[in-house]
Amino acid sequence: MSPGKIMIRNEICFYTALLTAVYFAITASAWRFLMNLVISLPVGLISFLFWTIGKNRDVKKKRYKVIPVIWIVGILVSVAVLIYLLLSE
């Protein structure tokens, strides 16, 4: 495979992982009717898949450090909203 195609594939993996991680963090608070399990969790797993593939193949490994931070923020928001909903009802 040519170096240009490999670089494009790595860019696609990174940006797909980044966008799906941001979507995961935004939708992590959707705990009404357990929508979080349908809307957010599968996208987070897709983000993890692209992050793993890209991190293993890309030479620019430093840029992949931001994606786990976004996941952690999403998980913390999700847990905080779930605790709030359980205590308020």
Backbone as JSON, one array per atom type, in Angstrom:
{
  "sequence": "MSPGKIMIRNEICFYTALLTAVYFAITASAWRFLMNLVISLPVGLISFLFWTIGKNRDVKKKRYKVIPVIWIVGILVSVAVLIYLLLSE",
  "N": [[0.85, -1.17, 0.0], [0.51, 2.23, -0.75], [2.33, 5.03, 0.69], [0.76, 7.36, 0.86], [-1.9, 6.43, 0.91], [-1.86, 4.99, 3.3], [-1.43, 7.05, 5.11], [-3.79, 8.52, 4.77], [-5.63, 6.61, 5.66], [-4.89, 6.44, 8.35], [-5.51, 9.04, 9.17], [-8.28, 9.0, 8.83], [-8.99, 7.05, 10.73], [-8.18, 8.39, 13.11], [-9.72, 10.8, 13.15], [-12.31, 9.77, 13.04], [-12.39, 8.32, 15.44], [-12.05, 10.48, 17.2], [-14.33, 12.13, 16.69], [-16.43, 10.35, 17.31], [-15.85, 9.92, 19.99], [-16.33, 12.45, 21.07], [-19.07, 12.64, 20.52], [-19.92, 10.55, 22.17], [-19.28, 11.65, 24.69], [-21.01, 13.84, 24.75], [-23.58, 12.69, 24.57], [-23.67, 11.12, 26.81], [-25.13, 11.72, 29.04], [-27.74, 10.98, 28.72], [-29.81, 9.43, 30.34], [-32.5, 8.96, 30.68], [-35.07, 6.65, 30.38], [-33.19, 4.69, 29.9], [-31.73, 5.39, 27.63], [-29.09, 5.96, 27.25], [-27.69, 3.56, 27.08], [-28.32, 2.7, 24.56], [-27.85, 4.8, 22.8], [-25.37, 6.08, 23.43], [-23.37, 4.26, 24.44], [-22.75, 2.21, 22.38], [-21.55, 3.88, 20.44], [-19.37, 4.82, 21.85], [-17.93, 2.45, 22.07], [-17.34, 2.0, 19.37], [-15.7, 4.18, 18.97], [-13.58, 3.44, 20.64], [-12.67, 1.21, 19.22], [-11.76, 2.34, 16.75], [-9.82, 4.03, 17.82], [-7.99, 2.21, 18.9], [-7.15, 0.81, 16.59], [-6.08, 2.94, 15.07], [-4.11, 3.95, 16.82], [-2.3, 1.87, 16.98], [-1.32, 1.72, 14.37], [-0.55, 4.23, 13.44], [1.99, 6.75, 13.06], [2.01, 9.12, 14.38], [1.57, 9.18, 17.37], [1.11, 10.77, 19.59], [-1.13, 12.41, 19.27], [-3.26, 10.82, 19.86], [-3.7, 10.84, 22.54], [-5.63, 12.56, 23.52], [-8.14, 11.49, 23.15], [-8.82, 9.39, 25.11], [-9.12, 11.12, 27.3], [-11.42, 12.54, 26.65], [-13.22, 10.42, 26.73], [-13.15, 9.81, 29.48], [-14.22, 12.15, 30.58], [-16.81, 11.95, 29.51], [-17.68, 9.58, 30.78], [-17.59, 10.36, 33.48], [-19.52, 12.42, 33.47], [-21.74, 10.91, 32.76], [-22.01, 9.12, 34.97], [-22.41, 10.98, 37.02], [-24.86, 12.19, 36.26], [-26.5, 9.94, 36.33], [-26.43, 9.26, 39.09], [-27.58, 11.59, 40.12], [-30.16, 11.41, 39.01], [-31.07, 9.05, 40.19], [-31.1, 9.75, 42.88], [-32.85, 11.88, 42.97], [-35.34, 10.98, 42.28]],
  "CA": [[0.0, 0.0, 0.0], [1.33, 3.44, -0.87], [2.37, 5.84, 1.92], [-0.35, 8.3, 0.88], [-3.11, 5.72, 1.34], [-1.69, 4.67, 4.72], [-1.62, 8.29, 5.85], [-5.23, 8.83, 4.73], [-6.31, 5.65, 6.54], [-4.61, 6.85, 9.73], [-6.29, 10.25, 9.43], [-9.68, 8.58, 8.97], [-9.12, 6.4, 12.04], [-8.07, 9.37, 14.18], [-10.86, 11.72, 13.19], [-13.5, 9.0, 13.39], [-12.31, 8.07, 16.88], [-12.24, 11.75, 17.89], [-15.73, 12.56, 16.57], [-17.3, 9.45, 18.07], [-15.6, 10.17, 21.41], [-17.06, 13.68, 21.41], [-20.49, 12.26, 20.54], [-20.1, 9.76, 23.39], [-19.25, 12.55, 25.84], [-22.19, 14.69, 24.71], [-24.8, 11.91, 24.8], [-23.51, 10.26, 27.98], [-26.07, 12.1, 30.1], [-29.1, 10.59, 28.32], [-30.19, 8.27, 31.12], [-33.94, 8.76, 30.7], [-35.5, 5.42, 29.7], [-31.96, 3.96, 29.59], [-31.29, 5.71, 26.27], [-27.64, 5.99, 27.23], [-27.19, 2.25, 26.67], [-28.58, 2.52, 23.14], [-27.32, 5.92, 22.02], [-24.01, 6.49, 23.73], [-22.42, 3.17, 24.66], [-22.21, 1.64, 21.13], [-20.67, 4.84, 19.79], [-18.13, 4.79, 22.63], [-17.19, 1.24, 21.69], [-16.82, 2.24, 18.03], [-14.59, 5.09, 19.17], [-12.48, 2.65, 21.18], [-12.16, 0.37, 18.14], [-10.96, 3.17, 15.84], [-8.67, 4.51, 18.58], [-7.03, 1.11, 18.99], [-6.59, 0.58, 15.25], [-5.24, 4.08, 14.69], [-2.95, 4.08, 17.72], [-1.34, 0.82, 16.66], [-0.77, 1.85, 13.03], [-0.13, 5.6, 13.12], [3.28, 7.18, 13.61], [1.73, 10.29, 15.22], [0.87, 8.59, 18.51], [0.79, 11.77, 20.62], [-2.46, 12.97, 19.08], [-4.27, 9.88, 20.36], [-3.83, 10.99, 23.99], [-6.79, 13.38, 23.86], [-9.38, 10.7, 23.05], [-9.2, 8.84, 26.42], [-9.57, 12.2, 28.18], [-12.82, 12.79, 26.29], [-14.0, 9.29, 27.28], [-13.24, 9.96, 30.94], [-15.2, 13.21, 30.82], [-18.13, 11.38, 29.23], [-18.04, 8.62, 31.83], [-17.88, 11.11, 34.7], [-20.82, 13.07, 33.28], [-22.76, 9.86, 32.78], [-22.19, 8.65, 36.34], [-22.98, 12.08, 37.81], [-26.28, 12.33, 35.91], [-27.21, 8.76, 36.84], [-26.56, 9.42, 40.54], [-28.57, 12.65, 40.34], [-31.49, 10.9, 38.67], [-31.46, 8.05, 41.18], [-31.36, 10.4, 44.18], [-33.94, 12.85, 42.88], [-36.65, 10.33, 42.02]],
  "C": [[0.9, 1.24, 0.0], [1.28, 4.26, 0.42], [1.22, 6.84, 2.0], [-1.64, 7.66, 1.36], [-3.05, 5.34, 2.81], [-1.94, 5.9, 5.56], [-3.11, 8.68, 5.88], [-6.0, 7.89, 5.64], [-6.1, 6.0, 8.01], [-5.4, 8.1, 10.11], [-7.76, 9.9, 9.63], [-9.9, 7.92, 10.32], [-9.09, 7.42, 13.17], [-9.32, 10.24, 14.26], [-12.18, 11.0, 13.48], [-13.52, 8.71, 14.89], [-12.57, 9.36, 17.67], [-13.7, 12.19, 17.85], [-16.67, 11.65, 17.35], [-17.07, 9.59, 19.57], [-16.33, 11.42, 21.88], [-18.56, 13.39, 21.47], [-20.81, 11.46, 21.8], [-20.16, 10.67, 24.61], [-20.5, 13.42, 25.89], [-23.45, 13.9, 25.08], [-24.73, 11.04, 26.05], [-24.53, 10.57, 29.08], [-27.51, 11.69, 29.79], [-29.54, 9.33, 29.04], [-31.69, 8.06, 31.2], [-34.28, 7.55, 29.84], [-34.31, 4.59, 29.22], [-31.47, 4.18, 28.16], [-29.77, 5.73, 26.15], [-27.07, 4.66, 26.72], [-27.36, 2.01, 25.18], [-27.89, 3.58, 22.3], [-25.82, 6.1, 22.22], [-23.01, 5.33, 23.79], [-21.9, 2.54, 23.36], [-21.26, 2.58, 20.41], [-19.33, 4.93, 20.53], [-17.28, 3.57, 22.29], [-16.6, 1.36, 20.28], [-15.62, 3.18, 18.12], [-13.36, 4.34, 19.69], [-11.85, 1.78, 20.09], [-11.27, 1.19, 17.19], [-9.72, 3.72, 16.54], [-7.59, 3.44, 18.64], [-6.36, 0.86, 17.65], [-5.63, 1.7, 14.88], [-3.99, 4.2, 15.53], [-1.88, 3.05, 17.39], [-0.66, 1.04, 15.32], [-0.16, 3.21, 12.73], [1.22, 5.91, 13.75], [3.11, 8.39, 14.52], [0.93, 9.85, 16.44], [0.46, 9.61, 19.57], [-0.62, 12.31, 20.49], [-3.56, 12.06, 19.59], [-4.46, 9.98, 21.87], [-5.08, 11.75, 24.39], [-8.08, 12.55, 23.89], [-9.74, 10.03, 24.38], [-9.65, 9.91, 27.42], [-11.03, 12.52, 27.91], [-13.7, 11.66, 26.82], [-14.2, 9.44, 28.78], [-14.25, 11.04, 31.3], [-16.61, 12.69, 30.58], [-18.59, 10.4, 30.3], [-18.38, 9.34, 33.13], [-19.22, 11.83, 34.62], [-21.94, 12.05, 33.37], [-23.05, 9.38, 34.2], [-22.83, 9.73, 37.21], [-24.47, 12.25, 37.52], [-27.07, 11.14, 36.42], [-27.43, 8.85, 38.34], [-27.61, 10.48, 40.86], [-29.98, 12.14, 40.08], [-31.98, 9.86, 39.7], [-31.81, 8.69, 42.52], [-32.56, 11.34, 44.12], [-35.31, 12.2, 42.68], [-37.11, 9.53, 43.2]]
}
